[in-house]
Amino acid sequence: MPESSPAPESEPESEEVTRDPVTYDSVTVHYQAGGEEPFTVERVIRLADSFFPGSGERALQVIDDPRKGPVGGLFDVDLILIPPEKISHLVLRKGEKVTTVTAEEALSGDAPGFSTSDAS
């Protein structure tokens, strides 16, 4: 029996290649403890329900755009994990629009524009 040749793979659509993954211009984490300053991450592409390495305790992971570094250089990726119980609220900014959500809303995927299941 002759072997059939596999179907040629199609080229990815240009939209997939050129799409900007940034979901928010910035996310600012405000802590419940009064002495801790808010922490801002620029060009955030995703919030994820994650765990701290070693302890396995639940964490909110803020994933920033690794392409924000110098063009042609290596990607700079930071591991940003925050205990949800220490978060008072998060401020999400995209252009002129500002939204405030709780850590639980962000972890459950209820934050506008965020999905904890995919990066789109």
C-alpha positions as CSV (number, residue, x, y, z in Angstrom):
1,M,0.0,0.0,0.0
2,P,1.6,3.4,-1.0
3,E,2.2,5.9,1.7
4,S,0.2,9.0,1.5
5,S,2.1,12.3,1.8
6,P,1.1,14.4,4.8
7,A,-0.9,17.5,4.2
8,P,1.3,20.5,4.0
9,E,1.2,22.7,7.1
10,S,-0.4,26.0,6.5
11,E,1.5,29.2,7.3
12,P,0.3,31.0,10.5
13,E,-2.0,33.9,9.8
14,S,-0.1,37.2,10.0
15,E,-2.5,38.4,12.7
16,E,-1.1,35.6,15.0
17,V,2.4,36.6,14.3
18,T,2.0,40.4,14.6
19,R,-0.6,40.4,17.4
20,D,0.5,42.5,20.5
21,P,0.1,40.2,23.5
22,V,-0.2,43.1,26.1
23,T,-3.5,42.9,27.9
24,Y,-2.9,45.9,30.2
25,D,-0.4,48.8,30.1
26,S,0.1,48.2,33.8
27,V,-1.1,46.3,36.9
28,T,-0.6,47.9,40.3
29,V,-0.8,45.6,43.3
30,H,-1.9,47.2,46.5
31,Y,-1.2,45.3,49.7
32,Q,-3.3,44.9,52.8
33,A,-0.4,45.8,55.1
34,G,-0.2,49.6,55.5
35,G,3.6,49.7,55.4
36,E,4.1,48.0,52.0
37,E,4.2,50.3,49.0
38,P,2.1,49.4,45.9
39,F,4.0,47.4,43.3
40,T,3.5,48.2,39.5
41,V,4.3,45.9,36.6
42,E,4.3,47.4,33.1
43,R,3.0,45.6,30.0
44,V,1.2,42.7,31.6
45,I,0.0,39.9,29.3
46,R,-1.6,37.6,31.9
47,L,-2.5,36.9,35.5
48,A,-2.3,33.3,36.5
49,D,-3.3,31.2,39.5
50,S,0.0,29.7,40.5
51,F,2.0,28.2,43.3
52,F,5.2,29.2,45.1
53,P,8.1,26.8,44.3
54,G,9.0,24.6,47.3
55,S,6.1,25.4,49.6
56,G,3.3,24.9,47.0
57,E,1.3,27.7,48.6
58,R,-1.1,29.5,46.2
59,A,0.1,32.6,44.4
60,L,-1.1,35.2,42.0
61,Q,1.4,35.3,39.1
62,V,1.8,38.5,37.2
63,I,3.2,37.8,33.7
64,D,4.7,40.7,31.9
65,D,5.6,41.0,28.3
66,P,9.1,39.5,27.8
67,R,9.5,41.5,24.6
68,K,9.6,44.8,26.5
69,G,13.4,44.7,26.7
70,P,16.0,45.9,24.2
71,V,15.2,44.9,20.6
72,G,17.4,42.1,19.4
73,G,18.5,41.2,23.0
74,L,17.5,38.4,25.2
75,F,14.1,38.3,26.7
76,D,13.9,39.5,30.3
77,V,11.4,37.5,32.3
78,D,10.8,38.0,36.0
79,L,9.0,35.5,38.2
80,I,6.4,37.7,39.9
81,L,4.5,35.7,42.6
82,I,2.3,37.4,45.2
83,P,0.4,35.7,48.1
84,P,-3.3,36.5,47.4
85,E,-4.1,36.9,51.1
86,K,-1.6,39.9,51.2
87,I,-3.3,41.7,48.3
88,S,-5.9,44.4,49.1
89,H,-6.7,45.0,45.4
90,L,-5.2,45.4,42.0
91,V,-5.5,48.4,39.7
92,L,-5.5,47.4,36.0
93,R,-4.8,50.2,33.4
94,K,-5.2,50.1,29.7
95,G,-4.9,53.5,28.0
96,E,-7.3,55.8,29.9
97,K,-9.4,53.0,31.3
98,V,-8.7,52.0,34.9
99,T,-10.3,49.0,36.6
100,T,-10.0,47.8,40.2
101,V,-10.4,44.1,41.1
102,T,-9.8,41.9,44.0
103,A,-7.1,39.1,44.0
104,E,-9.9,36.5,43.9
105,E,-11.4,38.1,40.8
106,A,-8.1,38.1,39.1
107,L,-7.4,34.5,40.1
108,S,-10.8,33.3,38.9
109,G,-10.5,35.0,35.5
110,D,-13.2,37.6,36.3
111,A,-10.8,40.5,35.8
112,P,-11.9,42.4,32.6
113,G,-9.5,41.5,29.7
114,F,-7.7,38.8,31.7
115,S,-8.0,35.1,31.4
116,T,-6.1,32.8,33.7
117,S,-6.4,30.0,31.2
118,D,-4.7,31.5,28.1
119,A,-2.5,34.5,27.2
120,S,-4.9,36.0,24.6
